[in-house]
Amino acid sequence: PFTEYVGEYGVRYNVAVSAGVELMLYPGAFNMTTGPKHWELLQRGRAVDNQCFVACASPARDESAGYVAWGHSTVIDPWGAVLGTTDEKEGIVYADLDFNAVDEVRSFIPTRHQKRTDVYKLGEA
């Protein structure tokens, strides 16, 4: 799902957050072109947009593979700060998630209560 266009994220993930999601987990395998430019940026954007933790797992980089992944598995907090990351090698990301941060950001920036559901309707998937 992380390879879709950014414009498709908004409504779909807002539905998940409206249902109380506090952590989103994504697999991803950005390449050596998009990885350095977009991998962390998009993760931080999803965390801030949805006011929740985001954790993304990527395969380690293998230069001999047909598809060379960027790597850099990462965990982001609801404010968009990187809590933990790896480099391109195989590894494990360790991060302490304080879910009070989700409540904090959602109370300071109450976007869930400011949505204009009177101007759009979500259909069944």
N, CA, C and O atoms as a GROMACS GRO file, in nm:
protein
  500
    1PRO      N    1   0.080  -0.121   0.000
    1PRO     CA    2   0.000   0.000   0.000
    1PRO      C    3   0.084   0.127   0.000
    1PRO      O    4   0.034   0.233  -0.037
    2PHE      N    5   0.210   0.118   0.041
    2PHE     CA    6   0.290   0.239   0.052
    2PHE      C    7   0.341   0.287  -0.083
    2PHE      O    8   0.401   0.394  -0.090
    3THR      N    9   0.318   0.211  -0.190
    3THR     CA   10   0.363   0.253  -0.321
    3THR      C   11   0.254   0.325  -0.400
    3THR      O   12   0.276   0.364  -0.514
    4GLU      N   13   0.137   0.342  -0.340
    4GLU     CA   14   0.028   0.413  -0.407
    4GLU      C   15   0.057   0.563  -0.408
    4GLU      O   16   0.147   0.610  -0.339
    5TYR      N   17  -0.018   0.635  -0.487
    5TYR     CA   18   0.001   0.779  -0.492
    5TYR      C   19  -0.046   0.845  -0.363
    5TYR      O   20  -0.144   0.802  -0.302
    6VAL      N   21   0.024   0.948  -0.324
    6VAL     CA   22  -0.004   1.015  -0.197
    6VAL      C   23  -0.148   1.064  -0.190
    6VAL      O   24  -0.208   1.058  -0.082
    7GLY      N   25  -0.205   1.112  -0.297
    7GLY     CA   26  -0.341   1.164  -0.296
    7GLY      C   27  -0.446   1.063  -0.258
    7GLY      O   28  -0.555   1.100  -0.214
    8GLU      N   29  -0.416   0.935  -0.273
    8GLU     CA   30  -0.512   0.830  -0.240
    8GLU      C   31  -0.516   0.801  -0.090
    8GLU      O   32  -0.609   0.734  -0.044
    9TYR      N   33  -0.421   0.849  -0.015
    9TYR     CA   34  -0.414   0.816   0.126
    9TYR      C   35  -0.520   0.882   0.210
    9TYR      O   36  -0.583   0.818   0.294
   10GLY      N   37  -0.541   1.011   0.189
   10GLY     CA   38  -0.622   1.093   0.277
   10GLY      C   39  -0.746   1.031   0.334
   10GLY      O   40  -0.751   1.001   0.453
   11VAL      N   41  -0.847   1.010   0.253
   11VAL     CA   42  -0.976   0.962   0.302
   11VAL      C   43  -0.966   0.821   0.358
   11VAL      O   44  -1.021   0.793   0.464
   12ARG      N   45  -0.897   0.733   0.288
   12ARG     CA   46  -0.890   0.593   0.332
   12ARG      C   47  -0.832   0.582   0.473
   12ARG      O   48  -0.887   0.510   0.556
   13TYR      N   49  -0.724   0.650   0.500
   13TYR     CA   50  -0.662   0.636   0.630
   13TYR      C   51  -0.732   0.720   0.736
   13TYR      O   52  -0.723   0.689   0.855
   14ASN      N   53  -0.801   0.825   0.696
   14ASN     CA   54  -0.882   0.899   0.792
   14ASN      C   55  -0.994   0.812   0.847
   14ASN      O   56  -1.034   0.828   0.962
   15VAL      N   57  -1.045   0.720   0.765
   15VAL     CA   58  -1.146   0.626   0.812
   15VAL      C   59  -1.088   0.538   0.922
   15VAL      O   60  -1.152   0.515   1.025
   16ALA      N   61  -0.967   0.489   0.902
   16ALA     CA   62  -0.902   0.405   1.003
   16ALA      C   63  -0.881   0.482   1.132
   16ALA      O   64  -0.906   0.430   1.241
   17VAL      N   65  -0.836   0.605   1.122
   17VAL     CA   66  -0.812   0.685   1.241
   17VAL      C   67  -0.944   0.716   1.312
   17VAL      O   68  -0.950   0.716   1.435
   18SER      N   69  -1.048   0.742   1.235
   18SER     CA   70  -1.179   0.766   1.296
   18SER      C   71  -1.227   0.645   1.375
   18SER      O   72  -1.305   0.658   1.469
   19ALA      N   73  -1.180   0.527   1.336
   19ALA     CA   74  -1.216   0.404   1.407
   19ALA      C   75  -1.126   0.380   1.528
   19ALA      O   76  -1.142   0.280   1.598
   20GLY      N   77  -1.032   0.471   1.553
   20GLY     CA   78  -0.949   0.461   1.672
   20GLY      C   79  -0.809   0.406   1.652
   20GLY      O   80  -0.741   0.376   1.750
   21VAL      N   81  -0.763   0.394   1.529
   21VAL     CA   82  -0.629   0.341   1.503
   21VAL      C   83  -0.524   0.434   1.564
   21VAL      O   84  -0.530   0.556   1.546
   22GLU      N   85  -0.429   0.375   1.634
   22GLU     CA   86  -0.321   0.453   1.696
   22GLU      C   87  -0.183   0.418   1.639
   22GLU      O   88  -0.086   0.488   1.664
   23LEU      N   89  -0.176   0.309   1.563
   23LEU     CA   90  -0.050   0.264   1.503
   23LEU      C   91  -0.081   0.205   1.366
   23LEU      O   92  -0.166   0.118   1.353
   24MET      N   93  -0.011   0.253   1.264
   24MET     CA   94  -0.024   0.198   1.130
   24MET      C   95   0.108   0.130   1.095
   24MET      O   96   0.215   0.187   1.114
   25LEU      N   97   0.099   0.007   1.045
   25LEU     CA   98   0.216  -0.071   1.006
   25LEU      C   99   0.215  -0.089   0.855
   25LEU      O  100   0.114  -0.131   0.798
   26TYR      N  101   0.325  -0.059   0.791
   26TYR     CA  102   0.334  -0.071   0.646
   26TYR      C  103   0.457  -0.153   0.607
   26TYR      O  104   0.565  -0.132   0.662
   27PRO      N  105   0.441  -0.244   0.513
   27PRO     CA  106   0.559  -0.299   0.447
   27PRO      C  107   0.591  -0.207   0.329
   27PRO      O  108   0.501  -0.143   0.274
   28GLY      N  109   0.713  -0.199   0.292
   28GLY     CA  110   0.749  -0.116   0.178
   28GLY      C  111   0.885  -0.154   0.125
   28GLY      O  112   0.968  -0.210   0.197
   29ALA      N  113   0.908  -0.125  -0.001
   29ALA     CA  114   1.037  -0.154  -0.062
   29ALA      C  115   1.067  -0.045  -0.165
   29ALA      O  116   1.064  -0.070  -0.285
   30PHE      N  117   1.096   0.074  -0.117
   30PHE     CA  118   1.131   0.182  -0.208
   30PHE      C  119   1.268   0.151  -0.268
   30PHE      O  120   1.351   0.086  -0.204
   31ASN      N  121   1.291   0.198  -0.389
   31ASN     CA  122   1.417   0.167  -0.456
   31ASN      C  123   1.521   0.275  -0.428
   31ASN      O  124   1.500   0.363  -0.344
   32MET      N  125   1.631   0.268  -0.496
   32MET     CA  126   1.742   0.360  -0.471
   32MET      C  127   1.717   0.500  -0.527
   32MET      O  128   1.793   0.592  -0.498
   33THR      N  129   1.613   0.516  -0.606
   33THR     CA  130   1.576   0.650  -0.655
   33THR      C  131   1.476   0.714  -0.561
   33THR      O  132   1.497   0.827  -0.516
   34THR      N  133   1.367   0.644  -0.531
   34THR     CA  134   1.261   0.702  -0.448
   34THR      C  135   1.293   0.694  -0.298
   34THR      O  136   1.247   0.778  -0.221
   35GLY      N  137   1.370   0.595  -0.257
   35GLY     CA  138   1.400   0.578  -0.115
   35GLY      C  139   1.462   0.699  -0.049
   35GLY      O  140   1.409   0.749   0.050
   36PRO      N  141   1.574   0.749  -0.103
   36PRO     CA  142   1.638   0.864  -0.037
   36PRO      C  143   1.549   0.989  -0.034
   36PRO      O  144   1.560   1.070   0.058
   37LYS      N  145   1.465   1.004  -0.133
   37LYS     CA  146   1.381   1.125  -0.143
   37LYS      C  147   1.249   1.114  -0.070
   37LYS      O  148   1.203   1.211  -0.010
   38HIS      N  149   1.185   0.996  -0.072
   38HIS     CA  150   1.046   0.985  -0.028
   38HIS      C  151   1.019   0.895   0.092
   38HIS      O  152   0.919   0.916   0.160
   39TRP      N  153   1.103   0.797   0.120
   39TRP     CA  154   1.072   0.694   0.220
   39TRP      C  155   1.038   0.756   0.355
   39TRP      O  156   0.927   0.738   0.405
   40GLU      N  157   1.131   0.829   0.414
   40GLU     CA  158   1.104   0.887   0.547
   40GLU      C  159   1.001   0.999   0.538
   40GLU      O  160   0.916   1.012   0.626
   41LEU      N  161   1.007   1.079   0.435
   41LEU     CA  162   0.913   1.190   0.417
   41LEU      C  163   0.769   1.142   0.419
   41LEU      O  164   0.686   1.201   0.487
   42LEU      N  165   0.738   1.035   0.344
   42LEU     CA  166   0.601   0.984   0.339
   42LEU      C  167   0.558   0.923   0.472
   42LEU      O  168   0.442   0.936   0.512
   43GLN      N  169   0.649   0.857   0.541
   43GLN     CA  170   0.615   0.801   0.672
   43GLN      C  171   0.581   0.913   0.770
   43GLN      O  172   0.483   0.905   0.844
   44ARG      N  173   0.664   1.016   0.771
   44ARG     CA  174   0.638   1.128   0.862
   44ARG      C  175   0.508   1.197   0.826
   44ARG      O  176   0.433   1.239   0.915
   45GLY      N  177   0.480   1.210   0.698
   45GLY     CA  178   0.354   1.269   0.654
   45GLY      C  179   0.234   1.190   0.698
   45GLY      O  180   0.136   1.248   0.745
   46ARG      N  181   0.239   1.057   0.685
   46ARG     CA  182   0.127   0.974   0.729
   46ARG      C  183   0.107   0.985   0.880
   46ARG      O  184  -0.006   0.988   0.927
   47ALA      N  185   0.216   0.990   0.956
   47ALA     CA  186   0.204   1.001   1.102
   47ALA      C  187   0.138   1.134   1.140
   47ALA      O  188   0.048   1.136   1.225
   48VAL      N  189   0.179   1.242   1.079
   48VAL     CA  190   0.123   1.374   1.111
   48VAL      C  191  -0.021   1.384   1.060
   48VAL      O  192  -0.109   1.430   1.133
   49ASP      N  193  -0.046   1.342   0.937
   49ASP     CA  194  -0.182   1.347   0.880
   49ASP      C  195  -0.282   1.272   0.964
   49ASP      O  196  -0.395   1.317   0.986
   50ASN      N  197  -0.240   1.155   1.013
   50ASN     CA  198  -0.332   1.067   1.084
   50ASN      C  199  -0.316   1.071   1.234
   50ASN      O  200  -0.389   1.002   1.307
   51GLN      N  201  -0.223   1.151   1.282
   51GLN     CA  202  -0.203   1.171   1.425
   51GLN      C  203  -0.189   1.037   1.498
   51GLN      O  204  -0.256   1.011   1.598
   52CYS      N  205  -0.101   0.954   1.444
   52CYS     CA  206  -0.077   0.824   1.505
   52CYS      C  207   0.068   0.781   1.479
   52CYS      O  208   0.140   0.846   1.404
   53PHE      N  209   0.108   0.672   1.541
   53PHE     CA  210   0.240   0.616   1.515
   53PHE      C  211   0.238   0.546   1.380
   53PHE      O  212   0.136   0.490   1.339
   54VAL      N  213   0.351   0.549   1.312
   54VAL     CA  214   0.368   0.478   1.186
   54VAL      C  215   0.496   0.397   1.195
   54VAL      O  216   0.601   0.450   1.232
   55ALA      N  217   0.487   0.270   1.160
   55ALA     CA  218   0.605   0.184   1.155
   55ALA      C  219   0.611   0.122   1.017
   55ALA      O  220   0.513   0.065   0.969
   56CYS      N  221   0.727   0.133   0.953
   56CYS     CA  222   0.744   0.081   0.817
   56CYS      C  223   0.863  -0.013   0.812
   56CYS      O  224   0.973   0.020   0.857
   57ALA      N  225   0.839  -0.131   0.758
   57ALA     CA  226   0.944  -0.232   0.745
   57ALA      C  227   0.984  -0.244   0.598
   57ALA      O  228   0.899  -0.253   0.509
   58SER      N  229   1.113  -0.245   0.576
   58SER     CA  230   1.166  -0.259   0.441
   58SER      C  231   1.265  -0.374   0.437
   58SER      O  232   1.332  -0.402   0.536
   59PRO      N  233   1.275  -0.442   0.324
   59PRO     CA  234   1.382  -0.541   0.312
   59PRO      C  235   1.518  -0.472   0.318
   59PRO      O  236   1.530  -0.355   0.281
   60ALA      N  237   1.617  -0.543   0.364
   60ALA     CA  238   1.753  -0.491   0.361
   60ALA      C  239   1.798  -0.478   0.216
   60ALA      O  240   1.747  -0.546   0.128
   61ARG      N  241   1.895  -0.392   0.193
   61ARG     CA  242   1.946  -0.372   0.058
   61ARG      C  243   2.033  -0.491   0.016
   61ARG      O  244   2.119  -0.538   0.092
   62ASP      N  245   2.008  -0.539  -0.104
   62ASP     CA  246   2.087  -0.646  -0.162
   62ASP      C  247   2.125  -0.601  -0.302
   62ASP      O  248   2.044  -0.610  -0.395
   63GLU      N  249   2.246  -0.554  -0.318
   63GLU     CA  250   2.292  -0.498  -0.446
   63GLU      C  251   2.290  -0.601  -0.559
   63GLU      O  252   2.290  -0.563  -0.676
   64SER      N  253   2.289  -0.730  -0.526
   64SER     CA  254   2.290  -0.833  -0.630
   64SER      C  255   2.149  -0.875  -0.671
   64SER      O  256   2.133  -0.956  -0.762
   65ALA      N  257   2.047  -0.823  -0.605
   65ALA     CA  258   1.909  -0.859  -0.636
   65ALA      C  259   1.860  -0.788  -0.762
   65ALA      O  260   1.917  -0.687  -0.804
   66GLY      N  261   1.755  -0.841  -0.820
   66GLY     CA  262   1.695  -0.778  -0.937
   66GLY      C  263   1.632  -0.643  -0.903
   66GLY      O  264   1.627  -0.553  -0.986
   67TYR      N  265   1.583  -0.631  -0.780
   67TYR     CA  266   1.525  -0.506  -0.729
   67TYR      C  267   1.605  -0.467  -0.605
   67TYR      O  268   1.610  -0.543  -0.508
   68VAL      N  269   1.666  -0.352  -0.608
   68VAL     CA  270   1.749  -0.309  -0.496
   68VAL      C  271   1.669  -0.214  -0.408
   68VAL      O  272   1.636  -0.102  -0.449
   69ALA      N  273   1.637  -0.259  -0.288
   69ALA     CA  274   1.557  -0.180  -0.194
   69ALA      C  275   1.644  -0.080  -0.119
   69ALA      O  276   1.763  -0.104  -0.097
   70TRP      N  277   1.584   0.031  -0.081
   70TRP     CA  278   1.651   0.136  -0.005
   70TRP      C  279   1.682   0.089   0.138
   70TRP      O  280   1.785   0.126   0.194
   71GLY      N  281   1.593   0.008   0.196
   71GLY     CA  282   1.612  -0.033   0.335
   71GLY      C  283   1.555   0.072   0.430
   71GLY      O  284   1.455   0.136   0.398
   72HIS      N  285   1.616   0.089   0.545
   72HIS     CA  286   1.580   0.194   0.641
   72HIS      C  287   1.442   0.176   0.704
   72HIS      O  288   1.360   0.267   0.698
   73SER      N  289   1.415   0.061   0.763
   73SER     CA  290   1.291   0.043   0.840
   73SER      C  291   1.287   0.150   0.949
   73SER      O  292   1.390   0.184   1.006
   74THR      N  293   1.168   0.202   0.977
   74THR     CA  294   1.158   0.322   1.061
   74THR      C  295   1.030   0.322   1.144
   74THR      O  296   0.930   0.262   1.105
   75VAL      N  297   1.034   0.390   1.260
   75VAL     CA  298   0.916   0.414   1.343
   75VAL      C  299   0.906   0.565   1.366
   75VAL      O  300   1.005   0.630   1.401
   76ILE      N  301   0.786   0.619   1.344
   76ILE     CA  302   0.760   0.763   1.355
   76ILE      C  303   0.652   0.787   1.460
   76ILE      O  304   0.558   0.708   1.471
   77ASP      N  305   0.664   0.895   1.538
   77ASP     CA  306   0.560   0.926   1.637
   77ASP      C  307   0.454   1.018   1.576
   77ASP      O  308   0.471   1.066   1.465
   78PRO      N  309   0.343   1.042   1.648
   78PRO     CA  310   0.232   1.122   1.592
   78PRO      C  311   0.268   1.267   1.560
   78PRO      O  312   0.195   1.333   1.486
   79TRP      N  313   0.377   1.317   1.614
   79TRP     CA  314   0.424   1.452   1.583
   79TRP      C  315   0.515   1.454   1.461
   79TRP      O  316   0.553   1.562   1.415
   80GLY      N  317   0.550   1.336   1.408
   80GLY     CA  318   0.636   1.329   1.291
   80GLY      C  319   0.784   1.309   1.322
   80GLY      O  320   0.868   1.316   1.232
   81ALA      N  321   0.815   1.283   1.448
   81ALA     CA  322   0.956   1.262   1.486
   81ALA      C  323   0.995   1.116   1.466
   81ALA      O  324   0.916   1.025   1.493
   82VAL      N  325   1.116   1.094   1.418
   82VAL     CA  326   1.168   0.959   1.400
   82VAL      C  327   1.210   0.905   1.537
   82VAL      O  328   1.295   0.963   1.604
   83LEU      N  329   1.148   0.793   1.578
   83LEU     CA  330   1.180   0.732   1.707
   83LEU      C  331   1.289   0.625   1.695
   83LEU      O  332   1.363   0.599   1.790
   84GLY      N  333   1.298   0.566   1.578
   84GLY     CA  334   1.398   0.463   1.556
   84GLY      C  335   1.406   0.429   1.408
   84GLY      O  336   1.306   0.437   1.337
   85THR      N  337   1.525   0.391   1.364
   85THR     CA  338   1.543   0.356   1.224
   85THR      C  339   1.663   0.263   1.211
   85THR      O  340   1.745   0.251   1.301
   86THR      N  341   1.671   0.199   1.097
   86THR     CA  342   1.789   0.119   1.063
   86THR      C  343   1.857   0.185   0.944
   86THR      O  344   1.808   0.283   0.888
   87ASP      N  345   1.970   0.130   0.908
   87ASP     CA  346   2.031   0.173   0.782
   87ASP      C  347   1.986   0.076   0.674
   87ASP      O  348   1.877   0.019   0.684
   88GLU      N  349   2.065   0.058   0.572
   88GLU     CA  350   2.024  -0.029   0.462
   88GLU      C  351   2.046  -0.177   0.491
   88GLU      O  352   1.999  -0.263   0.415
   89LYS      N  353   2.116  -0.207   0.598
   89LYS     CA  354   2.146  -0.346   0.632
   89LYS      C  355   2.031  -0.411   0.709
   89LYS      O  356   1.942  -0.343   0.760
   90GLU      N  357   2.034  -0.544   0.717
   90GLU     CA  358   1.936  -0.616   0.797
   90GLU      C  359   1.947  -0.572   0.942
   90GLU      O  360   2.058  -0.560   0.995
   91GLY      N  361   1.836  -0.547   1.005
   91GLY     CA  362   1.837  -0.502   1.144
   91GLY      C  363   1.698  -0.499   1.203
   91GLY      O  364   1.599  -0.532   1.136
   92ILE      N  365   1.692  -0.459   1.327
   92ILE     CA  366   1.566  -0.448   1.400
   92ILE      C  367   1.553  -0.307   1.454
   92ILE      O  368   1.650  -0.252   1.508
   93VAL      N  369   1.434  -0.249   1.441
   93VAL     CA  370   1.409  -0.116   1.497
   93VAL      C  371   1.345  -0.135   1.634
   93VAL      O  372   1.245  -0.204   1.649
   94TYR      N  373   1.405  -0.071   1.734
   94TYR     CA  374   1.348  -0.071   1.868
   94TYR      C  375   1.300   0.070   1.898
   94TYR      O  376   1.374   0.167   1.880
   95ALA      N  377   1.176   0.082   1.945
   95ALA     CA  378   1.123   0.213   1.981
   95ALA      C  379   1.018   0.195   2.090
   95ALA      O  380   0.936   0.103   2.084
   96ASP      N  381   1.022   0.283   2.189
   96ASP     CA  382   0.919   0.285   2.292
   96ASP      C  383   0.805   0.372   2.244
   96ASP      O  384   0.825   0.490   2.212
   97LEU      N  385   0.685   0.315   2.238
   97LEU     CA  386   0.568   0.390   2.193
   97LEU      C  387   0.484   0.429   2.312
   97LEU      O  388   0.428   0.343   2.381
   98ASP      N  389   0.475   0.557   2.337
   98ASP     CA  390   0.390   0.609   2.444
   98ASP      C  391   0.259   0.653   2.380
   98ASP      O  392   0.251   0.761   2.321
   99PHE      N  393   0.157   0.570   2.391
   99PHE     CA  394   0.031   0.598   2.323
   99PHE      C  395  -0.042   0.720   2.380
   99PHE      O  396  -0.141   0.764   2.322
  100ASN      N  397   0.005   0.773   2.491
  100ASN     CA  398  -0.048   0.900   2.539
  100ASN      C  399  -0.017   1.012   2.440
  100ASN      O  400  -0.089   1.112   2.435
  101ALA      N  401   0.088   0.996   2.361
  101ALA     CA  402   0.124   1.096   2.260
  101ALA      C  403   0.014   1.109   2.155
  101ALA      O  404  -0.008   1.218   2.102
  102VAL      N  405  -0.054   0.999   2.124
  102VAL     CA  406  -0.164   1.002   2.027
  102VAL      C  407  -0.277   1.090   2.082
  102VAL      O  408  -0.328   1.177   2.012
  103ASP      N  409  -0.314   1.067   2.207
  103ASP     CA  410  -0.419   1.148   2.269
  103ASP      C  411  -0.377   1.295   2.276
  103ASP      O  412  -0.457   1.385   2.254
  104GLU      N  413  -0.250   1.316   2.308
  104GLU     CA  414  -0.199   1.453   2.320
  104GLU      C  415  -0.210   1.529   2.188
  104GLU      O  416  -0.267   1.639   2.184
  105VAL      N  417  -0.158   1.472   2.081
  105VAL     CA  418  -0.161   1.542   1.952
  105VAL      C  419  -0.305   1.559   1.904
  105VAL      O  420  -0.339   1.662   1.846
  106ARG      N  421  -0.389   1.460   1.927
  106ARG     CA  422  -0.529   1.472   1.884
  106ARG      C  423  -0.606   1.575   1.965
  106ARG      O  424  -0.703   1.632   1.915
  107SER      N  425  -0.566   1.599   2.089
  107SER     CA  426  -0.633   1.703   2.167
  107SER      C  427  -0.582   1.842   2.131
  107SER      O  428  -0.658   1.938   2.132
  108PHE      N  429  -0.453   1.855   2.098
  108PHE     CA  430  -0.397   1.985   2.060
  108PHE      C  431  -0.441   2.028   1.921
  108PHE      O  432  -0.460   2.146   1.894
  109ILE      N  433  -0.456   1.930   1.832
  109ILE     CA  434  -0.495   1.957   1.693
  109ILE      C  435  -0.614   1.867   1.660
  109ILE      O  436  -0.595   1.759   1.604
  110PRO      N  437  -0.735   1.909   1.695
  110PRO     CA  438  -0.853   1.821   1.687
  110PRO      C  439  -0.912   1.805   1.547
  110PRO      O  440  -1.030   1.834   1.526
  111THR      N  441  -0.832   1.761   1.453
  111THR     CA  442  -0.880   1.749   1.314
  111THR      C  443  -0.993   1.649   1.298
  111THR      O  444  -1.076   1.664   1.208
  112ARG      N  445  -1.000   1.549   1.384
  112ARG     CA  446  -1.107   1.450   1.374
  112ARG      C  447  -1.244   1.514   1.394
  112ARG      O  448  -1.344   1.465   1.341
  113HIS      N  449  -1.250   1.622   1.469
  113HIS     CA  450  -1.377   1.688   1.498
  113HIS      C  451  -1.405   1.803   1.401
  113HIS      O  452  -1.510   1.867   1.407
  114GLN      N  453  -1.308   1.829   1.311
  114GLN     CA  454  -1.324   1.940   1.217
  114GLN      C  455  -1.352   1.894   1.075
  114GLN      O  456  -1.355   1.975   0.983
  115LYS      N  457  -1.372   1.766   1.056
  115LYS     CA  458  -1.397   1.712   0.922
  115LYS      C  459  -1.534   1.757   0.872
  115LYS      O  460  -1.629   1.767   0.949
  116ARG      N  461  -1.542   1.782   0.743
  116ARG     CA  462  -1.666   1.827   0.679
  116ARG      C  463  -1.736   1.711   0.612
  116ARG      O  464  -1.740   1.702   0.489
  117THR      N  465  -1.791   1.621   0.692
  117THR     CA  466  -1.859   1.503   0.636
  117THR      C  467  -1.989   1.541   0.567
  117THR      O  468  -2.050   1.458   0.501
  118ASP      N  469  -2.032   1.666   0.581
  118ASP     CA  470  -2.151   1.712   0.511
  118ASP      C  471  -2.122   1.740   0.364
  118ASP      O  472  -2.216   1.755   0.286
  119VAL      N  473  -1.995   1.748   0.323
  119VAL     CA  474  -1.961   1.777   0.184
  119VAL      C  475  -1.909   1.654   0.109
  119VAL      O  476  -1.882   1.663  -0.011
  120TYR      N  477  -1.894   1.542   0.176
  120TYR     CA  478  -1.858   1.418   0.107
  120TYR      C  479  -1.914   1.299   0.183
  120TYR      O  480  -1.944   1.308   0.302
  121LYS      N  481  -1.927   1.189   0.112
  121LYS     CA  482  -1.976   1.068   0.174
  121LYS      C  483  -1.883   0.954   0.136
  121LYS      O  484  -1.846   0.940   0.019
  122LEU      N  485  -1.845   0.874   0.233
  122LEU     CA  486  -1.758   0.761   0.208
  122LEU      C  487  -1.841   0.641   0.166
  122LEU      O  488  -1.938   0.606   0.232
  123GLY      N  489  -1.803   0.578   0.055
  123GLY     CA  490  -1.872   0.459   0.008
  123GLY      C  491  -1.810   0.335   0.069
  123GLY      O  492  -1.704   0.340   0.131
  124GLU      N  493  -1.877   0.225   0.051
  124GLU     CA  494  -1.824   0.097   0.099
  124GLU      C  495  -1.709   0.055   0.008
  124GLU      O  496  -1.713   0.076  -0.113
  125ALA      N  497  -1.605  -0.005   0.069
  125ALA     CA  498  -1.488  -0.049  -0.009
  125ALA      C  499  -1.515  -0.180  -0.078
  125ALA      O  500  -1.428  -0.232  -0.148
   0.00000   0.00000   0.00000
